[in-house]
Amino acid sequence: MAKCSFCGEQISKGTGKLFVKNDGRQLNFCSMKCEKNTFKLKRKPHTTRWTKTFHKLKNKQ
């Protein structure tokens, strides 16, 4: 199972979206919400409060 590139949630098989950048890197998204936050709104996961990355960084401090 893949992990969402933005929020860090597990993506069940047969769902989500795979985006391949020009340099060959693969980005997996669980929902349109995560995809829009990455590309259209250009948000970073470590500053967005509802992502697992934010909570991991906050608990380290």
Residue pairs with C-beta under 8 A, 6 or more apart in sequence:
1 10
1 11
1 12
1 13
2 10
2 11
2 16
2 18
2 28
3 9
3 10
3 11
3 28
4 10
4 11
4 16
4 28
4 29
4 30
4 31
4 34
5 27
5 28
5 29
5 34
5 38
6 29
6 34
6 35
6 37
6 38
6 45
6 48
6 51
7 30
7 34
7 45
7 50
7 51
7 52
7 53
8 45
8 51
8 52
8 53
9 30
9 52
11 28
11 29
11 30
15 30
16 28
16 29
16 30
16 31
17 28
17 29
17 35
18 26
18 27
18 28
18 29
19 26
19 27
19 28
19 29
19 35
20 26
20 27
21 27
27 38
29 35
29 38
37 43
37 48
45 51
45 53
45 54
46 53
46 54
46 57
47 54
48 54
